[in-house]
Structures are given as C-alpha cells and as structure tokens.
Amino acid sequence: MSEFKLKKPIISEKAQILAEKSNTYSFVVEKAANKIEIRNAVQALYGVTVTDVNTAIMPGKVRTRYAKSGVMKGMKPSVKKAYVKLVDGDQIDLFATNNNEE
C-alpha cells in the first residue's frame, strides 16, 4: 500500500506559512520512499493533485543528558521529509475534525 509511505504531516509554524503562501505541504516519510511513491500516496490519501515533490534527509543529532548515573549520550534518529506542492485550488485540511459524534 502506498499510503504507508507517509508517516505524519509536519505541523509547525514554518510548515503552515509554507502551505499558505506556496500551497506546499510537509510530511515525514519513510526513508526508502521515492518521489513517485510519495506523490501517489498523497494523491490517494487526500484526493488532491500533486505538481512537485522535493525530499530532504535530515541527519540525526547527538543528544546529551545529565542524570544521577552520569552523562548519558544518545542519538536522535534521522528522518526524511517530503515537501509536496499542490495544484492551485487544491488544499489539504490537516486539522479536520470528525463531527459524526452526537
């Protein structure tokens, strides 16, 4: 299934500004997903037409925390982001609520 290539949408102030100004939405995707799979997944899941897909792999970062047992170091995982541009007039509602509860 191509829908599982998308892990989650990116909900941030920068992503909202990008969506409003240039109709581009940001998603965290699987590392093995390519641009064609991401395009097909977004079109199938949200019912929109995608014009362009850009991807970026964000490297993991070393994180240090101080605990009773001493200094502990670990890694944050690296993630792949996809920036999906839609046709003018199409829109994805990331904050849709289910109003069927009565």
TAHUFEN-V781264 format. One record per residue. N is the residue number from 1. SS is DSSP state (A for helix, B for strand, O for the rest). PSI is psi in whole degrees, 0 to 359 (* if undefined). BURIAL is I if it has 9 or more other C-alpha atoms within 8 Angstrom, else O. Layout:
n-><N,N>
ss-><SS,SS>
psi-><PSI,PSI>
burial-><BURIAL,BURIAL>
This chain:
n-><1,2,3,4,5,6,7,8,9,10,11,12,13,14,15,16,17,18,19,20,21,22,23,24,25,26,27,28,29,30,31,32,33,34,35,36,37,38,39,40,41,42,43,44,45,46,47,48,49,50,51,52,53,54,55,56,57,58,59,60,61,62,63,64,65,66,67,68,69,70,71,72,73,74,75,76,77,78,79,80,81,82,83,84,85,86,87,88,89,90,91,92,93,94,95,96,97,98,99,100,101,102>
ss-><O,A,A,A,A,B,B,B,B,O,O,O,A,A,A,A,A,A,A,A,A,A,O,B,B,B,B,B,B,O,O,O,O,O,A,A,A,A,A,A,A,A,A,A,A,A,O,O,O,B,B,B,B,B,B,B,B,B,O,O,O,B,B,B,B,B,B,O,O,B,B,B,B,B,B,O,O,O,B,B,B,B,B,B,B,B,O,O,O,O,O,O,O,O,O,O,O,O,O,O,O,O>
psi-><133,345,335,2,335,125,308,154,153,118,99,170,319,320,323,319,319,321,321,317,316,11,40,129,147,138,149,128,169,148,331,353,137,178,324,317,321,317,312,323,316,317,321,320,320,350,40,170,124,132,328,144,125,141,154,135,117,121,153,158,148,131,138,136,153,124,179,322,359,198,129,129,145,179,137,141,153,149,157,129,147,131,114,119,133,163,147,131,333,150,145,125,99,344,29,138,154,110,15,351,120,*>
burial-><O,O,I,O,I,I,I,O,I,O,O,O,O,O,I,I,O,I,I,O,O,O,I,I,I,I,I,I,I,I,O,O,I,O,I,O,I,I,I,I,I,I,I,I,O,O,O,I,O,I,O,O,I,O,I,O,I,O,O,I,O,O,O,O,O,O,O,O,O,O,O,O,O,O,O,O,O,I,I,I,I,I,I,I,I,I,I,O,O,O,O,O,O,O,O,O,O,O,O,O,O,O>
